[in-house]
Amino acid sequence: MAAPDRDPPADGAEDGDDGRMPLLAHLRELRDRLRNAAIAFVVGVIACWFFSERIYLWLRAPIDAAWLRHADTLGAVPTMHFKSAVEPFWVYMSIALWAGIFVSSPFVFYQLWRFIAPGLYKRERRVGILFAIFSALCFIAGAAFCYYVVLEELYAYLLGYAGKDLQPTLFMSEYLDFTRNMMLAFGAVFEMPMLIFFLASVGLVTHRSLWRFNRWFAVVAFVVGALLTPPDVLSQTLMAGPMIALYNISILIAWVVTRRRERRAAAERARDGAPPPDDA
């Protein structure tokens, strides 16, 4: 009989009578992993604090470029303001915190994975690793798309409302919050293919059901774009356009996953001698 593809328990592990790790050992393992993750996060925040001003200048680049496109009415260089004496400190601290999360996240996820992986089969571990990697890449791609494509065009459009009698006043904290939220929103939107992959893998959706909802999703995309972006057509389109494209990519992914599931189910029925199910 073929051996199961779980890895054997590590040497010296405190196993119970049934070969499983006792509850207290699980709790100690979880405590150690969370401690390591917390240390990595603190180290990441401290390290990023020394680069917070550079990161802030990098985040300012889209609005600086957009401002220069309206230099005839706004002037050559945008000036950031702050409402209180402590606002610049908290802006840099916020940057250090978010950058620390980003920098330490691979190690944090590694610690969590080391806690979860021993309870999974080899195939589940492979799928989990690939899913985590592609999820991270999709999120980074969404944030990068927002930064390099969306933000400058969006700010240029919004600054276009300025004139001789209407001048913008930019505040550090408000600009940072809006830019960060936009990048997070696009990162989350770009996770759609991975979400559809998961739902299709467990049989909750198919490419057929997604295709039937395709026309309605365009309406949903623009509604979401209106909720997550300023109330103008350009920003809503910049959000809804990628969502619609990603939805159609997700339909293709669901088609591949559904076909694989159907072929696997057909092979199992043929092996068991069961008749094929009637199509609904």
C-alpha positions as CSV (number, residue, x, y, z in Angstrom):
1,M,0.0,0.0,0.0
2,A,1.3,3.4,-0.9
3,A,2.5,5.5,2.0
4,P,0.7,8.8,2.6
5,D,2.5,11.9,1.4
6,R,2.6,13.7,4.7
7,D,6.1,14.3,6.0
8,P,7.0,12.2,9.1
9,P,7.1,14.1,12.4
10,A,10.4,15.8,13.1
11,D,12.9,14.0,15.3
12,G,12.4,14.8,19.0
13,A,8.9,16.2,18.5
14,E,6.6,15.7,21.4
15,D,4.0,13.4,19.9
16,G,1.0,12.0,21.7
17,D,-0.1,8.4,21.7
18,D,-1.7,8.8,18.3
19,G,1.4,10.3,16.7
20,R,0.0,13.8,16.8
21,M,1.6,16.9,18.4
22,P,-0.1,17.6,21.8
23,L,-2.1,20.8,22.2
24,L,0.5,22.5,24.5
25,A,3.2,21.8,21.9
26,H,1.0,23.4,19.2
27,L,0.5,26.5,21.4
28,R,4.2,26.8,22.2
29,E,4.9,26.5,18.5
30,L,2.4,29.2,17.7
31,R,3.8,31.4,20.4
32,D,7.3,31.1,19.0
33,R,6.2,31.8,15.4
34,L,4.2,34.9,16.5
35,R,7.1,36.1,18.5
36,N,9.4,35.8,15.5
37,A,6.9,37.5,13.3
38,A,6.5,40.4,15.8
39,I,10.3,40.8,16.0
40,A,10.6,40.9,12.2
41,F,7.8,43.5,12.0
42,V,9.5,45.7,14.7
43,V,12.9,45.5,13.0
44,G,11.2,46.3,9.6
45,V,9.5,49.4,11.0
46,I,12.7,50.6,12.7
47,A,14.7,50.1,9.5
48,C,12.1,51.8,7.3
49,W,12.0,54.8,9.7
50,F,15.4,55.8,8.4
51,F,14.1,55.8,4.9
52,S,10.7,57.3,5.6
53,E,11.5,60.7,4.1
54,R,12.8,59.1,0.9
55,I,9.7,56.9,0.7
56,Y,7.6,60.0,1.2
57,L,9.3,61.8,-1.7
58,W,8.8,58.7,-3.9
59,L,5.1,58.7,-3.0
60,R,4.9,62.4,-3.9
61,A,6.3,61.8,-7.4
62,P,2.8,61.3,-9.1
63,I,1.4,64.6,-7.8
64,D,4.6,66.5,-8.5
65,A,4.4,65.3,-12.1
66,A,0.7,66.2,-12.3
67,W,1.4,69.6,-10.8
68,L,4.0,70.4,-13.5
69,R,1.4,69.7,-16.2
70,H,-0.6,72.7,-14.8
71,A,2.5,74.9,-14.0
72,D,0.9,77.8,-15.9
73,T,-1.8,78.1,-13.3
74,L,-0.3,76.4,-10.2
75,G,3.3,77.4,-10.4
76,A,6.4,75.3,-10.8
77,V,6.7,73.4,-7.5
78,P,3.9,72.0,-5.3
79,T,4.1,72.9,-1.6
80,M,2.9,70.4,1.0
81,H,1.3,71.8,4.2
82,F,0.7,70.4,7.6
83,K,-2.1,71.3,10.1
84,S,-0.2,70.8,13.3
85,A,3.4,70.6,14.5
86,V,3.3,66.8,15.0
87,E,1.7,66.0,11.6
88,P,5.1,65.5,9.7
89,F,6.2,63.1,12.5
90,W,3.1,61.0,12.3
91,V,3.2,61.0,8.5
92,Y,6.7,59.6,8.6
93,M,5.7,57.2,11.3
94,S,2.8,56.0,9.2
95,I,5.1,55.5,6.3
96,A,7.5,53.5,8.4
97,L,4.7,51.3,9.7
98,W,3.2,50.5,6.3
99,A,6.7,50.0,4.7
100,G,7.6,47.8,7.7
101,I,4.6,45.7,7.1
102,F,5.5,45.3,3.4
103,V,9.2,44.6,4.1
104,S,8.6,42.1,6.9
105,S,5.6,40.4,5.3
106,P,7.6,37.6,3.6
107,F,9.2,36.6,6.9
108,V,5.9,36.9,8.7
109,F,4.1,34.7,6.2
110,Y,7.1,32.2,6.3
111,Q,6.6,31.9,10.1
112,L,2.9,31.3,9.7
113,W,3.5,28.8,6.9
114,R,6.0,26.9,9.1
115,F,3.3,26.5,11.6
116,I,0.6,25.4,9.1
117,A,2.6,23.3,6.7
118,P,3.3,20.2,8.9
119,G,-0.5,19.5,8.9
120,L,-0.8,19.6,5.1
121,Y,-0.2,17.0,2.4
122,K,2.6,17.6,-0.1
123,R,0.2,18.5,-2.8
124,E,-1.6,21.0,-0.5
125,R,1.8,22.5,0.4
126,R,2.7,23.0,-3.2
127,V,-0.6,24.6,-4.0
128,G,-0.4,26.8,-0.9
129,I,3.1,28.0,-1.8
130,L,2.1,28.8,-5.4
131,F,-1.1,30.5,-4.3
132,A,0.8,32.7,-1.8
133,I,3.4,33.7,-4.3
134,F,1.0,34.6,-7.1
135,S,-1.3,36.4,-4.6
136,A,1.6,38.6,-3.5
137,L,2.6,39.2,-7.2
138,C,-1.0,40.2,-8.1
139,F,-1.2,42.6,-5.2
140,I,2.2,44.2,-6.1
141,A,1.1,44.4,-9.7
142,G,-2.1,46.2,-8.7
143,A,-0.3,48.7,-6.5
144,A,2.3,49.3,-9.1
145,F,-0.3,49.8,-11.8
146,C,-2.0,52.4,-9.5
147,Y,1.3,54.2,-8.8
148,Y,2.8,54.3,-12.3
149,V,-0.4,54.5,-14.5
150,V,-3.4,55.8,-12.5
151,L,-2.2,58.3,-9.9
152,E,-0.5,60.9,-12.1
153,E,-3.5,60.9,-14.6
154,L,-5.9,61.1,-11.7
155,Y,-4.1,64.0,-10.0
156,A,-3.6,65.8,-13.2
157,Y,-7.4,65.6,-13.9
158,L,-8.3,66.8,-10.4
159,L,-5.8,69.7,-10.4
160,G,-7.3,70.8,-13.7
161,Y,-10.1,72.3,-11.7
162,A,-7.7,74.9,-10.3
163,G,-7.5,78.4,-11.8
164,K,-6.7,82.0,-10.9
165,D,-9.6,82.1,-8.3
166,L,-9.3,78.5,-7.2
167,Q,-5.9,77.2,-5.8
168,P,-5.3,73.9,-4.2
169,T,-3.8,73.5,-0.7
170,L,-2.1,70.1,-0.3
171,F,-1.7,68.5,3.2
172,M,0.8,65.8,3.9
173,S,-1.5,63.5,5.8
174,E,-4.4,63.8,3.5
175,Y,-2.3,63.2,0.4
176,L,-0.6,60.2,2.0
177,D,-3.8,58.6,3.1
178,F,-5.5,59.0,-0.3
179,T,-2.4,57.7,-2.2
180,R,-2.0,54.7,0.2
181,N,-5.7,53.8,0.0
182,M,-5.7,54.0,-3.8
183,M,-2.7,51.7,-4.0
184,L,-4.3,49.3,-1.5
185,A,-7.6,49.3,-3.4
186,F,-5.9,48.5,-6.7
187,G,-3.8,45.8,-5.0
188,A,-7.0,44.2,-3.7
189,V,-8.8,44.5,-7.0
190,F,-5.9,42.7,-8.7
191,E,-6.4,39.7,-6.4
192,M,-9.6,38.9,-8.3
193,P,-8.0,36.1,-10.5
194,M,-6.6,34.4,-7.4
195,L,-10.0,34.6,-5.6
196,I,-11.8,33.2,-8.7
197,F,-9.1,30.4,-8.9
198,F,-9.9,29.5,-5.3
199,L,-13.6,29.6,-5.7
200,A,-13.5,27.6,-9.0
201,S,-11.1,25.0,-7.3
202,V,-13.7,24.3,-4.6
203,G,-16.5,24.2,-7.0
204,L,-18.4,27.4,-5.9
205,V,-18.2,29.1,-9.3
206,T,-17.7,27.9,-12.9
207,H,-16.8,29.8,-16.1
208,R,-20.4,29.4,-17.2
209,S,-21.8,31.2,-14.1
210,L,-19.2,33.9,-14.4
211,W,-19.9,34.4,-18.1
212,R,-23.6,34.8,-17.4
213,F,-22.8,37.5,-14.9
214,N,-20.4,39.3,-17.2
215,R,-22.7,42.1,-18.3
216,W,-23.8,42.9,-14.8
217,F,-20.2,42.9,-13.6
218,A,-19.5,45.9,-15.7
219,V,-22.1,47.8,-13.7
220,V,-20.7,46.5,-10.5
221,A,-17.2,47.6,-11.5
222,F,-18.3,51.2,-12.1
223,V,-20.2,51.2,-8.8
224,V,-17.1,50.0,-6.9
225,G,-15.0,52.5,-8.8
226,A,-17.4,55.3,-7.7
227,L,-17.2,54.2,-4.1
228,L,-13.4,53.8,-4.0
229,T,-12.3,56.8,-6.1
230,P,-13.2,60.5,-6.3
231,P,-16.5,61.3,-8.0
232,D,-15.3,61.9,-11.5
233,V,-15.6,59.8,-14.7
234,L,-11.8,59.4,-15.2
235,S,-10.9,58.0,-11.8
236,Q,-13.9,55.6,-11.9
237,T,-12.9,54.4,-15.4
238,L,-9.3,53.9,-14.3
239,M,-10.6,51.7,-11.5
240,A,-13.4,49.9,-13.4
241,G,-11.4,49.2,-16.6
242,P,-8.8,46.9,-14.9
243,M,-11.6,45.3,-12.9
244,I,-13.5,44.3,-16.1
245,A,-10.3,43.1,-17.7
246,L,-9.4,41.1,-14.7
247,Y,-12.9,39.6,-14.5
248,N,-12.5,38.3,-18.1
249,I,-9.1,36.9,-17.2
250,S,-10.8,35.2,-14.2
251,I,-13.4,33.6,-16.5
252,L,-10.5,32.1,-18.5
253,I,-8.9,30.8,-15.3
254,A,-12.2,29.4,-14.1
255,W,-12.6,27.6,-17.5
256,V,-9.2,25.9,-17.1
257,V,-9.9,24.9,-13.5
258,T,-13.5,23.7,-14.2
259,R,-12.3,21.6,-17.2
260,R,-9.7,20.0,-15.0
261,R,-12.2,19.2,-12.3
262,E,-14.7,17.8,-14.8
263,R,-12.1,15.6,-16.5
264,R,-10.9,14.4,-13.1
265,A,-14.5,13.6,-12.1
266,A,-15.2,11.8,-15.4
267,A,-12.1,9.7,-14.9
268,E,-13.2,8.8,-11.4
269,R,-16.7,7.8,-12.6
270,A,-15.2,5.7,-15.4
271,R,-13.0,4.0,-12.9
272,D,-15.9,3.3,-10.6
273,G,-18.2,2.3,-13.5
274,A,-20.8,5.0,-12.7
275,P,-22.9,6.6,-15.4
276,P,-22.2,10.3,-16.3
277,P,-24.5,12.9,-14.7
278,D,-27.3,14.4,-16.6
279,D,-26.7,18.0,-17.7
280,A,-29.0,20.4,-16.0
